[in-house]
Amino acid sequence: MVITSKSNSIVRLAALDAVLLTFACLIPAASHLLVVPLYMLNPMLALLLVGMLLGKDTRNALVLAVLLPLVSSLLTGMPAPAKMVCMVAELATVAALFSVLSRRWKVLPAVLTAIVAGKLVYYGLKAVVVAPAVLVGTDLWLQLAVVILWGGLFAMLFRKA
């Protein structure tokens, strides 16, 4: 049996996805173990960006956008189902919008715009699905810093990949 480049690529993406899904499921345990609210660092977004960076495949990024929160929610109970739906929409927005914007824009503005758009989708849905009373649970300045951190790291590494 001859292994083609395409089948090798699929195996590589599947292995990458398995590693990222494992990390997604370890986030709640690590958060409890370290007694640090890791969710404030938006780790699902970081995992998606790693998948986009290493996978370089829009379809796979969209699959990850759905699977990261879904698998974590099913296996660990975190995020809660209603928030999971919001996260899926956020991450799918980031993946899809970055794919479109990166064709015409430089990487940094494309990824920052995609992440901010994802946040707007997340909070828009959260206001409807979860409860407007607790709309923003993380300080907005911290969220802005995390957006800049992940976006900047992604842009820096994207150029080198």
N, C-alpha and C positions, 0 to 999 in steps of 0.2 A: 504494500500500500504506500503510495506516494503522498506525503503531506504537502499540500499546496500552501502558497503564501496566504491565501484567503482563510483556509482552515486554521493555519498557525495564528493568524490575526484574531480569529474568533476565540481560540483557546486562550490567547493572551488576555483578551478583554474579559473573558469569563473568569480567569484567575484574578485579574485586577478587581472585578466586581465582587468576587467572593471575599477578598481581603477587606475591601471597603465595607461590605455588609457586616463582616465580623467586627470591625471597629465600631460601626454604628450600634451594634448590639452591646458592645462593651462600655459605651459612654455612660449609661445610667449606673452601671456597677462602679465604674471609676469615680463617678460623681459622688456616690454614697461612701465609697472607700476613702476618698481624699477629703470628704466633707467640703467640697468646692462646687458651687453651682456652675458646672461646665456649660450648661445650656446658654449662659450669658455670652459665651465665646462663639456661639452659633456653629457647633461642631459638624452638624449635618451639611451646612453650606461648605465648610472646609473640605469635607469628604467629597462632596460633589465637585468642587473645584479641582481636587486631586484627580478625580476620575476624568474630568474634562482635560486636564493637563496631560495626563499619562495616556489616556485613551484616544484623544483627538478624533472622536466619533460622536456626532450630534445625536444619532439614534441611541447610542449607548448612554450618553449623558441624560437623555430623557428617560430611559429605562431606570437609571440610577436615581433620578429625581423622584420617581414613584416608589422604587423598592427600598431606598434607604430609610425613610420614615415608616413605611408600611411594615417591613420586616422587623424593625426595631420595636414598633408598637405591638405587633403580634407576639413577639418572643419575650419582650421585657415589660410590656405595659406602658412604656414611655416612647414617644409622646402619647398622651391620651388620644383616643380615636378622633375626637372633634379637632384637636390641634394637629393631628396627623394629616387630616384632609387639608388644612391650611398650609402645612409645611410642604405637602406634595405640590400644591399650586404654586407656592413660592419658588421651590427648587426647579420646577418645570419652566416657570417664567424666566428664571436666571439662565437655564440651559438654552432655551429656545431663543431668547432675546440676544444672548451673547453670540450665538451662532449667526444670527442675522447681522448684528451690528459689527462684528469683527471682520466682516467682508469689506466694509467701507471705512471703519474707524480704526484708530490705533487701539492696541489691546487694553491699556489702562482705562481710557474713557468708556470703552465698550463694556468691560467687566464691571466697572463702578456703576454705570447706568443700569446694567442688567440686575445687579444686586439690589440697588435702590428700588427698581421697579418690582422686583420680587418681594421686597419688604412691604411695599404699598399693597400688593396683592394679598400678602399674608395678613396684614392688619385690616384690610377691607373685609376679607372673609372672616377673620376672627371676630370682628364687630358683629357680623351676622350670625355665624355658626356657634361661637362660644358664648361670650357675654361682653357687652360694651363696658360693663362696670370695671373689668380688669383688662382693659384693652392693651395697655403697655406695661409689661411686668419688669422690663429691664430699662435702666436709665438710658435716655436717648443719646447722651454724650458717649456712653460706653458703646452703644450700638454703632454710632458713627465711627468711633475709633476701630471697632471690629471690622466694619465695612472697609475702611481704609487699609487696615492691616491685611485682611484676606485678599482684597483687590490688588493691593500693591505687591504682595508676595506672588500672587498668581501672574501678574503682568511681568514681573521680573523673571520668574521661572519660565514663563511661556516663551519669552524671547530666546532663552537658552536651549529650550527643548527642540 
